[in-house]
Amino acid sequence: MHLDHNGIIGYHQASEDQLLLIVNGDGSVRTSDSDQLPIQAGQAVFWKKGEWHETKTTNGLTAIVIESSSLNPDRFLTALSVK
């Protein structure tokens, strides 16, 4: 998906579990539990089915959106060890 300058995907409920992967650009997201949180290329957001959310950008952004009832974000996380 691509949002142009001052683009917005208005406040709505996720129809399935949803993963938003920011590929290029930056913007912000919010949920019913948070104010606008900044997001940029290389970051991702996970929303559960039924969760209210919004995505917007001032400068524009490109993202990949994956929706599925079988999404499990824990499968994609890796542990980092700092020495």
N, C-alpha and C positions, 0 to 999 in steps of 0.2 A: 504494500500500500504506500502511497505517496501523499503527503500533506504539503501543500504549497505554503508560502508565507502567510502567516496569520490563520493557518488551517486549524480545524477543530473537528473531532469526532465527539459529538455531544454526549452528555451524561446519560447512560443507559445501562441495562443489566446484561451481563454476559449470558449468551444463550447456551454455552457449554464452557467447560474449563478452557481458559484462553492464555496463550503465551504471546507476548508482544516483544519482538527482538528488534532493537533499533540498529539499523545498518548504517545510516548516514544522517547527519544533522543532530538537532537537539530539540527539546521541548519540555513538557511537563505532563504529569498524570495526577489524577486525584481519585479517591474512592470515598465512600460514605464515612470512612474512619480517618481520612487524612485531608489536609489542605494540598495545594499544588506541590508536587515533589519534582525536582529537576531530573531529567533523564537525557542521556546522550548516546551517541554511537558506541556500540560495544556493550551496552547494558540491556537488561531484559526485565519485564514485569510479568507476573503470573496472577491471573484473576480466576477465582473459583466460579463455577456456574451460579448464576443469580446475583453475583457481586456487582454493585453499581460502580461505574468508573467513567472517566473521561480522559481523552488525550488531546493536547493542543500544542501548537508551536508558533513561535514568532518568526523564526528564520527558515522554516521548512524541515521536513524529515522524511526519511524512507524507512519502512519497517517491514518485517515479515510477521504475519499473524497466523498462528496455528491454533485451531479450535478442535477439541476432541474430548469425548467423555472418558478417554483412557490416558489423558496426559498425567504424567508424574514428574514434576520438576526435580525431585530428588535424584532421578536417574541421570540428570545432566550436570549436577553439581560435583565438583571435585574438591577434595580437602587439600589445603595448602599448609605446608609446615614451614615455619620461619626458624632459622638457626642463627 
